[in-house]
């Protein structure tokens, strides 16, 4: 249940933060949610990763779909030397997922465990 709640919170607050702040605030959101909702280290990473992969994947597909993938075709030719807008959408989602995943992992390491040595 914590995993689903964390995923929804990261998606919601990341979307709202990107409306008003720079793109990298998704890392701050994942970091804070990971501190507030206590999970294991792997679960925190996967939660942040999946959240932003879904959010940025959907948003980049939706924006690209709205203009007929014109810009995505051209940018994929520049970056990858191949005409594949879906590869560009996937790489975009992967970059956001890595940022949020590692931010959530950092948040889980910062939070002190209730058992163990305090790490």
N, C-alpha and C positions, 0 to 999 in steps of 0.2 A: 504494500500500500504506500509506503514511503517513496518507493521508486516512481510510482505513477504521479503522486502529488508533486514530487520534485521536478519531474519532467514537465508537467503542466505549468508549474510556477516559472521554470526557466524559460519556457516558450513564451508565456504571457509577458513576463517582465522584460525579456530580451526584445520582444517586438515593440513594447512601449518605449523602452529606452532608446532604441534605434530611431524612433520617430523624432526625438529631440536632441540626442547626443550622438557622438561619433560611433562608428561601427564596433570599436573595441570595447564598448561598455557591456557587450554580451559576456565578456570574460569576467567583469566585475559582478554581474548578475549571477552567473554560475558559481563564482567563488562564494558570494554571500548566501545563496540558497544551500550550498553544500555545507557551510558552517552552521546554518540554522537547523537544517534537517540532517540529523546524524545518520550516516550510512557507512558501509565499509569503503575502503579506498577504491576498489575495482568497481563497485556499484556507483560510486560518485562519478568516476570517470565515464562509465558507460551512460549514465543518466545525462550528463552534460553533452557528451558526444551525440547521442541520439536526438536530444532536444534540438540542438542547433543544426544537425544534419537535416532533420525534417523541416524546421522553420526556414532555413536559408534555401534548401532545395525547393520547397514549395514556392517561396516568394520569388526566387530567381526564375523558376519556370513560369510563374504567373506573369511577371513583368515581361519576360521574353515572348510569351504567347500573345500578350496584348499588342505587340508591335510586329507580329508575324515572324519572329525570330531573326529579323533583319540584322540587328546589332550583334546578336550572338553568333550569327554566321560569320560576320566580318571579324569579330574579335577572335573567334576560334581559328580563323585562317592566320591571323597575326601571331597568336601564341603557340598553336599546335601544328601549324602548316597543314591542317586538314579541316574540311568543312563539316564540323560536328558541333552544333549548338548544345546538344545534350551532354557532351563531354565537358564543355565549359560550365554548364549548370552543375554537373557532378563535382568538378574541381572546386567550384564556388562553395557548394555545400560541404565538401570535405575540409576546406580551410576553416570555415566557421565552426565545424564540428571539432576540429583539433584544438582551436582556441578555447572553446567552452569546456571540452573534455579535460584539458590540462589545468584550466582554471578551477574546475570542480575538484580535480585531484589535489591541487594545492590547498584548496579550502578544507578538504578532508584531512590533510596532513597538519594544517594549522590548528584545527580543533583538537583539544586535548581529549584523549580517550578516558572513559570512566574506569577502565581496568587497565592494568599493565603499568608501564613505567612513566606514563604521562606524555608520550609522543603522540 
